[in-house]
Amino acid sequence: MARRVALLVKALDGAKRTNEALARCSNGEEMLDVLLVASQKLRLGLSREQLRNTPPIRDWVWWKNKEAPIMIGD
């Protein structure tokens, strides 16, 4: 699965329309919608859950939702 996510990330490099769509997303769930479509077009067969839980996409979703993966201090 990590290999398929890596292929998706590589395909996103230079994919102007997809990157613009990702930038317009207001939250991580909308990003996952865009990424699922990209995964389907590339026939990678990734699920929403796989995208949500696999770096670096997991980290992008956390960032878009303004959720830190860990909190130090406080």
N, C-alpha and C positions, 0 to 999 in steps of 0.2 A: 504494500500500500504506500509506503514512504516513497518508493520509486515513482509511482503514478502521480503523487503529489508533486514531486520534483519535476516531472515532465510538465505538469500543469503550470507550475511557477515559471519554468523555462519558456513555455509558450506565451505566457503573459508579457514577457519582455519584448517590448516593441509593438504589442497589440493595442494600438491607440484607442479604438472604440471600446474595448473591454476595460482598459484602464480608466477611460473617461467615465464609463458607467460605474466602476468601483468608486471613483472619486465623488460621484453624485450621491452615493448611498448615505443615508442618515444614520445607519447603525449596522452592526455586524450581521444581523439576520438578512438585511438587504444585500450585503456583500456576499453572503453564502448563496443567495438566489442567483446572483450574477455568476459566481464561480461554479455552481452546479450546471448552469447552461453551458459554460465554457468546457467543463468536464465532459458533458454529454456530446458536444460537437467534436471533441477530440477522441471520443469513445474510450474514455479512461474508466468509466464505471464507478466513480467515486460517489459515496453517499454524503448527505449533509453532515451526518455524525462524524464520518471520517475526516471531512474538511474541518469541522469544528474542533477536532481533537488532535490534529497533526500540524506540527510546526512546518513552515513559518506561517501558514494560513491561520492557525490557532492564535498566533500572536497578533496578526493583523486584525482579527475579529475583536480580540481583547482591546487593542488600541482604539479601534473605531467606537467601541462601546465605552471607552474611557475606564475600563476595568483593568487594574494592575494585576498581573499574575501572582505577585506576592507583595506584601507590605513589610517593610523593615522599620522597626521602631514603633512609635505610637503608643 
